[in-house]
Amino acid sequence: MRTFTGGARRAGLAAGTLALLLSALPPANAADLAGGGPRWCPTVAGHRVDCGSLERPLVAGEPELGTIEVAYAVVRHRGPGAARGTVAVNPGGPGEVAIGKAAEFAAGLEGLEDHDLLLVDPRGTGKSEHLPCGVTDAEYRFGTRQEQRDAVARCARALGPRARGYTTAATADDIDAVRARLGVRQLTLYGLSYGTYLMPVYASRHPESVRAVVLSGAYPHDFDPLVRPSAQAVSLALRRVCERSVPKACDGEKAVRDLATTAARLRERPLTVPITAGGKTYRERFTEGKLANLMFEAASRGVGMDPAGPSLLGSAPRALDRFVKGDTGPLRHLVQEEGSSGGSEDQAPYIAVVCNDYRKAWATDAPLTVRWQQYRKALAGAGQGGFGAFSGQGFNEGPTDGGDVCMSWPRGNTARPQPTDLELPGVPVLVLSGDLDANTPDANGRLAAARFRGSAFFSVRNAGHVPELEPTGCVTGVTSRFIRTGTPGDTSCLQGLAPIAVTPVGR
């Protein structure tokens, strides 16, 4: 569910968001380029950009905790007359910035040049008063599971009562406050990855302000806290890439068996893998949990962006085969290559939202010892086979936004979890998933779509996390048409994308 961009974000990352969709924009007159706002306001070729900030309470009803400045940018439509609508985009995370990617978002929404584009940096990120708590991306990602739990507790101590101010509901209310300041009657909400969690919260809190909703790489608010759909989707993705490879590069069933064998061996004897990221070298203890993270998050990222090029998912069957045969080199290489994108960004906005809001396998008002009892009981009751090729405990040590990572998030000074029983408006809703995505798999996308009356769900063949990243323009064409007309129109191209390249196992 997480999205990383650049060096720090995954399920967002340089390959996790619509912000990577670049296309050339035609030139415009100088008058069209004039904008307004602070010096940090971005420049977008061919568009006027207006920027500003809005003072908001850090925690509603608690003035003693102060206020926060929430920043926004409006990429104005092209051409004469009023805009046909305003599209509010959130790229995921939690913790992804939006304003800094204004040019990329404008290009990625090609075909909607007659719409304004609203970008709000969520509180604690980017231009909205960046929030630190002393936990960097690299140490959080490369740490052991205990070190990750300790980092969460350290972050909570550093934030103190301010932690209550960093929730999905607060960000949703910030977006609506910006909407009201701009005098926009309704927004079309476009959420990617975590944005598919945020935008329904906005819709439930401000239903009269919603015109339509697009959710890409979606998951429901009542998602399985033990992450079983993602565990099962890893095996499904391996089967699919092998089955679809031309010429046939691997046997999908064997790849799943190899994954199970690899997980079991790492459970007993983890590898130590040196990883260089951000100018530093880390010695990662590569466990079954780290393998799970590699296979369900990292391997889903960017799939389909360059179908003929190399990818982690396309390289996985051979790496697993070689590991089972005693050669750890190919798997080590994948771990090092993926890990090299780690950065130094502080993870406070990510940790605070995840640990405040997300559903847990324990009662958040219970003391720590009881939490552990409830969590272990939930794992024990999950049954055999529920986690695909992984053990339940091993797989749940993989997500940095789930499993037991928030176990030590305190009961005091924090927000209550986000309610899952949202009352949602009856507006047009389009939900998309990539059928090779194990991060937010089809099973979760269907559940997210079912929460809206009359929604349309589409699984995009041969695409991974955030299917808009595919290069043909098929997916963005469908979403743009939906935003303009309220219907997706002809969607046949969603089943015609080229299969990804797979490294032959015998090579």
C-alpha positions in Angstrom: 0.0 0.0 0.0 2.9 2.3 0.5 4.1 4.4 -2.4 7.7 5.5 -2.6 9.2 8.1 -5.0 12.7 8.9 -5.8 15.0 7.4 -3.2 12.6 7.1 -0.4 9.2 5.9 -1.4 8.3 2.5 -2.9 4.6 2.0 -3.7 5.2 5.5 -5.0 8.8 5.8 -5.7 10.2 6.7 -8.9 8.0 4.2 -10.3 5.0 4.2 -8.1 3.0 7.2 -9.1 1.3 8.8 -12.0 3.9 11.6 -11.6 6.3 9.6 -13.7 4.1 9.9 -16.8 5.9 12.5 -18.9 4.8 13.9 -22.2 5.5 16.9 -24.2 3.2 19.9 -23.9 2.7 22.4 -26.7 4.0 25.9 -26.1 1.8 28.7 -24.8 1.7 32.5 -24.9 3.6 34.3 -22.1 0.3 35.6 -20.8 -0.8 32.0 -20.2 2.2 31.3 -18.1 1.7 34.1 -15.5 0.9 32.7 -12.1 0.8 33.8 -8.6 2.1 32.8 -5.2 5.2 32.2 -3.1 8.7 31.6 -4.5 8.3 27.8 -4.2 5.4 27.8 -6.6 6.3 25.3 -9.4 6.5 26.1 -13.1 4.5 24.0 -15.6 5.1 24.7 -19.3 2.0 25.9 -21.0 0.0 26.4 -17.8 -0.5 29.2 -15.2 0.2 27.9 -11.7 -1.3 29.6 -8.6 0.0 28.7 -5.2 -0.7 29.5 -1.6 -1.0 28.2 1.9 -3.8 27.9 4.5 -3.4 28.0 8.2 -5.1 25.0 9.8 -5.5 23.7 13.3 -3.0 21.0 14.1 -5.7 19.1 16.0 -9.3 20.2 15.7 -10.6 21.3 19.1 -7.2 21.5 20.7 -5.9 25.1 20.0 -3.1 24.6 22.6 -1.3 22.4 20.0 -1.1 25.2 17.5 -1.6 25.4 13.8 0.0 24.2 10.6 0.4 25.8 7.2 -1.0 23.6 4.4 0.4 24.4 1.0 -1.3 24.0 -2.4 -0.8 24.6 -6.1 -3.4 24.9 -8.8 -2.2 24.1 -12.3 -4.7 26.1 -14.4 -6.5 24.8 -17.4 -5.5 25.8 -20.9 -7.6 27.7 -23.3 -10.4 30.3 -23.0 -13.3 30.2 -20.6 -13.8 28.5 -17.3 -12.4 25.2 -16.4 -14.6 22.2 -17.0 -13.7 20.9 -13.6 -11.0 20.5 -11.0 -9.1 17.3 -10.4 -7.5 16.8 -7.0 -4.6 14.3 -7.0 -2.9 12.5 -4.2 0.1 10.3 -5.2 0.2 8.0 -2.3 2.6 7.2 0.5 1.4 8.2 3.1 3.8 11.1 2.9 4.2 11.6 -0.8 4.5 15.2 -1.9 2.4 16.5 -4.7 3.4 20.1 -5.4 6.9 19.2 -6.4 5.6 16.9 -9.2 3.2 19.5 -10.7 4.7 19.3 -14.2 4.7 15.5 -14.2 1.1 15.3 -13.0 -0.1 17.8 -15.6 1.6 15.8 -18.3 0.3 12.5 -17.0 -3.3 13.9 -17.1 -3.0 14.6 -20.8 -6.4 15.0 -22.4 -7.7 17.0 -19.4 -6.1 20.3 -20.3 -9.5 22.0 -19.9 -9.5 21.0 -16.2 -7.7 22.7 -13.3 -5.4 20.4 -11.3 -5.3 20.8 -7.5 -2.2 19.6 -5.7 -2.0 19.7 -1.9 1.1 18.6 0.0 -0.4 16.6 2.9 0.4 18.1 6.3 3.9 17.3 7.5 5.2 16.8 3.9 6.8 19.0 1.3 5.7 22.6 1.6 3.2 21.8 4.3 5.6 22.2 7.2 7.8 19.1 6.9 7.5 16.9 10.0 10.6 15.2 11.4 10.9 12.5 14.1 14.4 11.3 13.6 13.7 8.1 11.6 15.2 8.1 8.1 13.9 6.0 5.2 17.1 4.0 4.9 17.3 3.0 8.6 13.6 2.1 8.6 13.8 0.0 5.5 17.1 -1.8 6.2 16.6 -2.3 9.9 15.5 -5.6 11.5 11.9 -6.0 12.4 12.7 -5.1 16.0 14.6 -2.1 14.9 11.6 -1.0 12.8 9.3 -1.3 15.8 11.8 0.6 18.0 11.9 3.3 15.3 8.1 3.6 15.4 8.2 4.0 19.2 11.0 6.6 18.9 9.1 8.6 16.4 6.0 8.6 18.6 8.1 9.9 21.6 9.6 12.7 19.4 6.2 13.8 18.1 4.4 13.7 21.5 0.9 15.1 21.3 1.5 16.4 17.8 1.1 12.9 16.6 -2.7 13.3 16.9 -2.6 15.9 14.1 -1.3 13.6 11.4 -4.3 11.5 10.2 -6.0 10.8 6.9 -9.1 12.6 8.2 -7.1 15.8 8.9 -5.6 15.7 5.4 -9.0 15.2 3.9 -10.3 18.2 5.8 -7.3 20.3 4.7 -8.1 19.5 1.0 -11.6 20.6 1.5 -10.6 23.8 3.2 -8.4 24.6 0.2 -11.3 23.8 -2.1 -13.5 26.2 -0.2 -10.8 29.0 -0.3 -10.5 28.6 -4.1 -14.3 28.8 -4.5 -14.5 25.4 -6.3 -17.9 23.8 -5.8 -16.9 20.1 -6.5 -13.7 18.1 -7.0 -13.0 15.0 -9.0 -10.8 13.0 -6.6 -7.9 11.0 -8.1 -6.1 8.8 -5.6 -3.1 6.6 -6.3 -2.1 3.8 -3.8 -2.5 5.4 -0.3 -4.5 8.1 -2.2 -7.2 5.4 -2.6 -7.4 5.3 1.2 -7.4 9.1 1.5 -9.9 10.0 -1.2 -12.8 7.9 0.1 -12.3 9.4 3.5 -12.6 12.8 1.9 -15.8 11.6 0.1 -17.3 10.4 3.3 -16.6 13.6 5.2 -17.4 16.0 2.4 -19.9 14.2 0.1 -21.4 17.4 -1.3 -18.0 18.4 -2.6 -17.4 15.3 -4.8 -18.1 15.1 -8.5 -16.4 11.8 -9.3 -13.7 9.5 -8.0 -10.8 7.6 -9.6 -8.9 5.1 -7.5 -5.8 3.4 -8.9 -3.9 0.7 -7.0 -6.8 0.6 -4.5 -7.4 -1.2 -1.2 -10.4 -1.0 1.2 -10.4 0.6 4.6 -11.3 -2.7 6.2 -8.4 -4.4 4.6 -7.0 -7.6 6.1 -4.5 -6.5 8.8 -2.6 -9.8 8.2 -2.1 -8.8 4.5 -3.2 -12.2 3.2 -4.4 -11.0 -0.2 -0.9 -9.6 -1.0 0.8 -12.8 0.1 -1.4 -14.9 -2.2 -1.0 -12.4 -5.0 2.7 -12.9 -5.1 2.2 -16.5 -6.1 -0.4 -15.4 -8.7 1.9 -12.9 -10.2 4.7 -15.4 -10.6 2.4 -17.9 -12.3 1.1 -15.2 -14.6 4.5 -13.8 -15.8 5.7 -17.3 -16.5 2.6 -18.4 -18.3 2.5 -15.3 -20.5 6.3 -15.1 -21.3 7.1 -15.4 -25.0 9.0 -17.6 -25.5 8.2 -19.5 -22.3 10.9 -18.5 -19.8 9.8 -20.4 -16.7 7.3 -22.7 -15.1 5.0 -20.7 -12.8 4.2 -23.6 -10.4 8.0 -24.3 -10.0 8.6 -20.6 -9.4 6.1 -20.7 -6.5 7.7 -23.8 -5.1 11.0 -22.2 -5.3 9.7 -19.1 -3.5 8.3 -21.3 -0.7 11.7 -23.1 -0.4 13.6 -19.8 -0.4 11.2 -18.4 2.3 11.7 -21.5 4.4 15.5 -21.4 4.1 15.7 -17.7 5.0 13.4 -18.3 7.9 16.1 -20.7 9.3 19.2 -18.9 8.1 18.9 -15.3 6.9 21.4 -13.8 4.5 23.5 -10.8 5.2 23.5 -8.4 2.2 25.5 -5.2 2.1 23.5 -2.4 0.5 24.8 1.1 -0.5 22.2 3.8 -0.4 22.5 7.5 0.0 26.3 7.3 0.2 26.2 4.9 3.1 26.6 1.1 3.3 24.2 -0.9 5.3 24.4 -4.6 6.2 20.8 -5.8 5.8 19.7 -9.0 7.5 17.7 -10.5 4.7 15.0 -12.6 6.3 11.8 -14.2 5.1 10.1 -10.9 6.0 12.5 -9.0 3.8 11.9 -11.5 1.0 8.2 -10.8 1.4 8.7 -7.1 1.2 10.8 -7.6 -1.9 8.2 -9.8 -3.6 5.0 -8.0 -2.8 6.0 -4.3 -2.7 9.2 -3.8 -4.7 8.4 -6.4 -7.4 5.0 -4.8 -8.0 6.6 -1.3 -8.6 6.9 -0.1 -12.1 5.7 -3.4 -13.7 4.7 -2.6 -17.3 6.4 0.7 -17.6 8.9 -0.8 -20.0 7.5 -4.3 -20.9 10.6 -5.3 -22.9 13.1 -4.1 -20.3 14.4 -5.8 -17.1 12.3 -5.7 -13.9 12.5 -7.2 -10.5 9.4 -9.3 -11.1 10.7 -10.6 -14.4 14.0 -11.5 -12.9 12.5 -13.2 -9.8 11.8 -16.7 -11.2 15.5 -17.2 -12.2 16.8 -15.7 -9.0 14.6 -18.0 -6.9 15.6 -21.0 -9.0 19.3 -20.3 -8.6 18.9 -19.8 -4.8 17.2 -23.1 -4.4 20.2 -24.7 -6.3 22.7 -23.1 -4.0 23.6 -19.9 -5.9 22.6 -16.9 -3.8 24.2 -14.4 -6.2 21.1 -13.5 -8.4 18.9 -12.9 -5.4 21.5 -10.9 -3.6 21.8 -8.7 -6.7 18.1 -8.0 -6.8 18.2 -7.1 -3.1 21.1 -4.7 -3.6 19.6 -3.2 -6.7 16.3 -2.5 -5.0 17.9 -1.3 -1.8 20.2 1.3 -3.6 17.2 3.6 -3.9 17.0 4.2 -0.2 17.2 7.8 1.0 17.5 10.0 4.0 14.0 11.4 4.2 12.4 11.4 7.6 9.6 8.9 7.9 7.4 10.8 10.4 4.5 11.6 8.0 4.5 8.0 6.9 4.8 6.4 10.4 2.2 8.7 12.0 -0.5 8.2 9.5 0.0 4.4 9.2 0.2 3.8 13.0 -2.7 6.3 13.8 -5.1 5.2 11.1 -4.6 1.7 9.7 -6.5 -1.3 10.9 -4.5 -3.5 13.3 -4.8 -7.2 14.3 -5.0 -6.0 18.0 -7.0 -3.6 20.0 -5.2 -0.3 19.9 -6.4 0.6 23.4 -4.9 -2.6 24.9 -1.5 -2.6 26.8 1.5 -4.0 24.9 1.5 -7.5 26.4 -2.2 -7.9 25.5 -1.5 -6.6 22.0 1.1 -9.2 21.4 -1.3 -11.9 22.7 -4.0 -10.7 20.3 -1.7 -10.5 17.4 -0.2 -14.0 17.9 -3.7 -15.4 18.3 -4.8 -13.8 15.0 -1.8 -15.3 13.2 -2.5 -18.7 14.7 -6.1 -18.5 13.6 -5.2 -17.6 10.1 -4.9 -21.2 9.0 -2.5 -23.0 6.7 -2.1 -21.7 3.2 -3.5 -18.3 3.9 -0.1 -16.7 3.2 0.7 -18.4 -0.1 4.4 -19.5 -0.2 5.2 -17.8 3.1 4.6 -18.4 6.8 2.2 -16.1 8.5 4.7 -14.6 10.9 7.4 -14.3 8.2 5.2 -12.5 5.7 3.8 -10.1 8.3 7.4 -9.0 9.1 7.5 -7.7 5.5 5.2 -4.7 5.4 6.5 -1.5 6.8 2.9 -0.3 7.1 1.4 -3.4 8.5 2.0 -6.7 10.4 3.4 -5.9 13.8 5.4 -2.8 13.0 3.0 -0.4 14.9 2.9 -2.7 18.0 4.6 -0.1 20.2 2.7 3.0 18.9 1.5 4.4 22.2 -2.1 4.6 23.4 -1.7 8.2 24.6 -1.1 11.3 22.5 -2.2 9.4 19.3 -5.4 9.4 17.2 -8.0 6.7 17.1 -7.9 4.4 14.1 -9.7 5.6 11.0 -13.3 4.2 10.9 -13.9 1.5 8.2 -17.6 1.9 7.8 -17.6 4.9 5.6 -20.8 6.4 4.2 -20.0 7.3 0.6 -21.8 9.4 -1.9 -23.4 8.0 -5.0 -21.1 9.5 -7.6 -19.3 8.0 -10.6 -16.4 5.9 -9.4 -13.6 4.2 -11.5 -11.3 1.7 -9.8 -8.2 0.2 -11.5 -5.7 -2.5 -10.5 -2.8 -4.1 -12.2 -3.2 -7.8 -12.4 0.5 -8.3 -11.6 0.3 -6.0 -8.5 0.7 -7.8 -5.2 1.0 -4.6 -3.3 -2.7 -3.6 -3.8 -3.9 -6.7 -5.7 -7.1 -7.2 -7.7 -8.8 -8.8 -4.7 -8.4 -5.6 -2.6 -9.3 -3.4 -5.6 -12.6 -5.2 -6.0 -13.4 -4.7 -2.3 -12.6 -1.0 -2.5 -14.9 -0.7 -5.6 -17.7 -2.5 -3.8 -17.9 0.2 -1.1 -19.3 2.6 -3.7 -22.7 2.2 -5.3 -22.4 1.7 -9.1 -18.6 1.8 -9.3 -16.7 0.3 -12.3 -13.7 -1.9 -11.6 -11.1 -2.9 -14.2 -8.1 -5.2 -13.8 -5.3 -4.1 -16.2 -3.5 -7.1 -17.7 0.3 -7.1 -17.4 0.4 -4.0 -15.2 1.7 -3.6 -11.7 1.2 -1.1 -8.9 -0.5 2.0 -10.4 -1.3 0.8 -13.9 -1.2 4.4 -15.4 2.6 3.9 -15.6 2.2 1.7 -18.7 3.6 3.4 -21.8 0.8 3.1 -24.4 -1.5 5.7 -23.0 -4.3 3.2 -22.8 -4.9 3.5 -19.0 -4.6 7.3 -18.9 -7.0 7.5 -21.9 -9.6 5.5 -20.0 -9.2 7.6 -16.8 -9.3 10.9 -18.7 -12.4 9.9 -20.6 -14.0 8.9 -17.3 -13.2 12.2 -15.7 -14.6 14.1 -18.7 -17.7 12.1 -19.3 -18.4 10.0 -16.2 -18.0 6.7 -18.1 -14.8 4.9 -19.1 -16.0 4.2 -22.6 -14.1 1.5 -24.6 -11.8 -0.3 -22.2 -10.7 -3.2 -24.5 -7.1 -1.9 -24.5 -6.8 -2.7 -20.8 -6.6 -6.4 -21.8 -4.1 -5.9 -24.6 -1.0 -4.6 -22.9 2.2 -6.5 -23.8 3.5 -9.1 -21.3 6.7 -8.2 -19.4 10.0 -9.7 -20.2 11.1 -12.6 -18.0 14.6 -13.8 -17.6 14.8 -17.5 -18.8 15.3 -19.7 -15.8 17.8 -21.9 -17.5 20.1 -18.9 -18.3 
